[in-house]
Amino acid sequence: MNEQYVSHTDCLIVGAGMIGASTALALAELGLKVTIIERFAAKAYEQSQPFDLRVSAISLASEQLLQQLGAWQGIERMRSCVYKRLGVWEDELSYAEFNADEISQSHLGHIIENRVIQLSLWQQMLHNDNITVLCPETLISYEQHQDGISVELEKLRFNCSLLIAADGANSQVRQLAGIGITGWDYQQSAMLINVETELDQQDITWQKFVPSGPLAFLPMPGNSASLVWYQQKDEIKRLSTLSNVQLEQEIARQFPDRLGKVTVIDKGAFPLTRRHANQYVKGNVVLLGDAAHTINPLAGQGVNLGFKDVAALQMVIAKAIGSGENYQSHQVLQRYEKSRRADNLMMMSGMDAIYSTFSNPSLPIKLLRNLGLFAAHRAPLLKSRALKYACGLA
């Protein structure tokens, strides 16, 4: 153990993924000294690299945050796919399409590889004098006391005013803090499939609901796409064992005709789970992103909720600093939890309601949900409100 001590850092962030790195930049903007630790550095980018399986549908609100943090230009220099329309249906007669024009926007969002977002954020962090990046580094333990937190890392020990958990769904910080979670498994898995497409439909992302689970299309640059296939766990295991040619045949049988012919490039799978921390703040420990909540990926809102957490924490601390309050006080940190917990819970419950409704095989329920989509498509005010909320603009 290296007995070197760093006298003090305002904020120690555990986890330098998309949420941790954006939190570091957001708090550094306020003049705080930030130390962020991570076991693995962001991977370098080359245009010739194949698309990564892990992608996110970045909302307009998340795009605005990334612009504010200086990371958006880096993303644009690498690669992303902008989309303007969102299609949802079960039966063709109930097809509902949402268009950016309906909310006076040029687009609804971008599909971007997670590693591209992370790398652009890292590039900004490494050039910020208020941020110290320690990598590789690992949290061992911490102890809260009246003046802040004493932290033991693998290589260093030092004190901080805030310990911020951005270390994912299995957060070590959350576990060390003794913060419990509620949640469940959905008894389904999702398969991610990167494909090259015969048809050019890059301005739209769509989702078709079938009895076994949704089938989703996320456009990628060029004639490429990420397919998301929700199915029972055993079926996803079977699909995962198929060769790429065999999987293409299954896709042709199960996906709608509008997908067209595809060539499978890569594939992977993950289980669907819901987790929600019982509290976001405990003493001087603060949870953000997946450390605080994981959501059914049905509408691609997971990382966008995390970015909302970042923006909310920055705003709460900025107001405290501006008014002369102690930004690490219980009263200030509770404002962050209050501002985010209800919104996250509402989105999680909304996705669960949609998931449950479209999983119900009852014919009357099927009729009602298709009537709902039919009506939504023809109700401009309802559509625009729903669209603004999904984009993070309301």
Steps between C-alpha positions, in 0.01 A plus 500: 500500500636838395458731800487811283228746598326762289392766750158565357281482191154650491339206321615144446310323223514122474446392141603691187244370254255733327328611822811524718699693239215743433457553875869583532476762227173643635642549851835627370306772317393626843860539608510186714811283510401156376684167517357214295613138517453220249646155446505518120583797279273602214596318180653692211287552189574431135255546214572147376389337826178296482197640680481407867195306622436745785316800360270762649214707361612846615208739555499871419542585869803271527644652184467846656687385811779347291525825303524697824780273623693542175472134400256523210752624244720199574206268444423667168863455393465128564162352402131504585168467319234768531136396478190710442215249531385232746258227391305273737243234414353161576267463202554709187164673550619626841829643370595822680784720382657788687687765303739773618299752296213453746706662776678750274832320521741395226537151648396279793839366599814313399600135519860497628737230618557526876877487456491800264313706760735388777814573298388851410426570868843361598670728249333796669591376850867455418524865396314639803724640776233437764487124430749231601450165329640198687507192277544216569374551854255320727301596808577283803297664778387833640397651831264790554571754772378845593723690259459271199624159390832319534558275200739210456587409144728226378790746462401814693318628804342844520202704620206634303186700564279287274527138392304448180397155379493472122622140503204330337217266587712288735637810673770424756449842658129436545572168666766648731255775594240239600241642262244235409321455169157387385441333168447183305601305193263511204556132410609615157825587329585734216726413211702775332584434136715726282407465136560645158170584334379472143264796546592857586277613790743689722263785593263278701513272802211260539357237728246227428324322786445125466377249763854385587631856545590809295716501189692826460706668229761763589666667199879528485722694258503376143275205425554353845268447794470358847211257546357434846313171538309441824421137575476239774841418650514146359419625151770768517747230609401295195531798265842579646631158394402546134748586230462845343339349189250303711423811704434695179240237407332534842499879465337472156224283652435711809573865415258710292545528124600866527834387646602350166785256452782522754849363550589423862832648611499446879266394780468489880233466769413625848220431753227758566491626858359787700691641798430813704709617795301566816676836527728702276682679784644366823714744693750632247453209259300573183375247241453579131406304189484122515637505857165658593264345245484253214197499275339276242679607176169501311521871405876542528475740794765350732800722426275802442370468856862488614582819312196661663650403837824675403322819394291501818800453730689777322205736533443425868867550591529812282204660677645410839838650415336810356296559815789433738368165624722204579460289186577178689229556763215253546243764403670573168559137402142409587384752240680293238326180616163672512543640150590167344345213692138571408580557131708183479229298674234635265705405193577155643135437582389630161732260318378214719139587420570500126697177530221329696224629272664381180596166658137424584355246249137587585304595186308784674830642630651470152203687354533777759874549451463513122217749532730700729778508238247583228361789708845625603604525136204727433519719813758774425502655848544164675771399254700819542484482880611138506777573251631800693512292820681214328753747357556653846353835397209495746 
